[in-house]
């Protein structure tokens, strides 16, 4: 599920290594190596926790049920109407046939039937004004970067808090 993908993304973002060893009947060992930081720790003020209530319709393009449920609940708490596509085919169908405004899509980079980088131009063809935030447990490098380079507005790494999601949506809708 999303857990190991998120761990892998975090470890990669910190120039670390991860090794998984598994033996049938004995269990699994996960070892993570992170480089020592030479930068002194600085106290910083916590990021703003104030959430911004929004309006509009957001399409979640994601195949993992738990991620869909949590993200949908967050978005609805923030005031958004939510639609869900669990496959690329579903996302294209919604983009082409939904008779209403879709203000933004949260696009996962890995779906069961198509990679996010291949899906992005297809949904943009159907909805040229659609704003897109790529969201993934992997780092921004690789497939996520390709979608951003193709025109997506921003990236958010899973897992994320409602405050982080709210801030990211505010930035994208305000064009920052």
NUMIFI-752056 format. One record per residue (C-alpha): x, y, z; residue in three letters. Coordinates in steps of 0.02 Angstrom, whole numbers, plus 50000, padded with zeros to 5 digits. Layout:
XYZALA ...
END
This chain:
500005000050000UNK 500445018050021UNK 501505015550178UNK 503065008250100UNK 502935019949950UNK 502885034750070UNK 504365028050170UNK 505355025150010UNK 504975042849950UNK 505485050650115UNK 507095040550124UNK 507535044949943UNK 507175063449975UNK 508445063050116UNK 509805054350014UNK 509595038650115UNK 509565020050080UNK 508245007150120UNK 508464988350124UNK 507094975550149UNK 507484957550193UNK 506094944850207UNK 506134926450248UNK 504604915450237UNK 504024910250410UNK 505284921550497UNK 504704939150455UNK 505334954850374UNK 506714966850423UNK 506744984550354UNK 508364994150375UNK 508475012750339UNK 510085022650330UNK 510025041550331UNK 511535053050317UNK 512045063050468UNK 511625081350450UNK 513015093850479UNK 511775108250484UNK 511355114050660UNK 509555111450711UNK 508585127750711UNK 506975130350804UNK 505635136050685UNK 503875141250709UNK 502625127850660UNK 501845129750491UNK 500165138150493UNK 498835126050549UNK 497405136950495UNK 496405128550359UNK 495605138350221UNK 493825133750173UNK 493635132349986UNK 492305129649856UNK 492255120149694UNK 492425102549629UNK 493975091949647UNK 494285075549556UNK 495335062949651UNK 496225051149531UNK 496865037349645UNK 496675018449657UNK 497015015049842UNK 495395014849941UNK 496135020950105UNK 496965035750019UNK 495345039849930UNK 494335039250091UNK 495535050150191UNK 495825062750051UNK 493965063950013UNK 493545066750197UNK 494865080550207UNK 494245089150050UNK 492425088350106UNK 492925095750275UNK 493735109850178UNK 492105113250085UNK 492475105149917UNK 491355093949814UNK 492305077949775UNK 492275065849629UNK 493325050049622UNK 494145040449479UNK 495015024249528UNK 495765021249356UNK 496425031749214UNK 494955025949108UNK 493745032449239UNK 494665049049249UNK 494595051449060UNK 492745046949058UNK 492355059549196UNK 493425073049114UNK 492555070548947UNK 490755068249005UNK 490455077249170UNK 489245091449136UNK 489965104049257UNK 491525112549314UNK 492985102449381UNK 494135114949464UNK 495605103849508UNK 496225085949498UNK 497335076949623UNK 498285064849511UNK 499215049549576UNK 500725044549472UNK 500335025849474UNK 498645018949426UNK 498175000949382UNK 497885004649198UNK 498975019649152UNK 500415029749222UNK 500005047349280UNK 501225054949155UNK 500245046649013UNK 498555051149088UNK 498945069549116UNK 498885074948932UNK 497275065048904UNK 496325073549045UNK 497045090348993UNK 496415087448816UNK 494665085448887UNK 494835099549016UNK 496125112148958UNK 495825123849107UNK 495985110149238UNK 497225113449378UNK 498195097949430UNK 499145093649587UNK 500185077849574UNK 500115067749734UNK 501185052849774UNK 502085043249909UNK 503635044349799UNK 504735059649789UNK 504485074049669UNK 505905067349560UNK 505505055349419UNK 503715053049357UNK 503015067149465UNK 504305079249392UNK 503815074049215UNK 501995078549249UNK 502495095149326UNK 503615098849177UNK 502125095049064UNK 501115108549151UNK 500375102249315UNK 500295116049445UNK 501055107849599UNK 501545092349697UNK 501055085749869UNK 501875070649948UNK 500825057550035UNK 500445056450176UNK 499935074450209UNK 498935083750339UNK 497325093250310UNK 498285109450345UNK 499595105150213UNK 498235100550087UNK 497275116450125UNK 498825127250101UNK 499285118449938UNK 497525120749868UNK 497545139049917UNK 499225141649829UNK 498645132949670UNK 496965141849663UNK 497815158649692UNK 499115154749560UNK 500625155549676UNK 
END
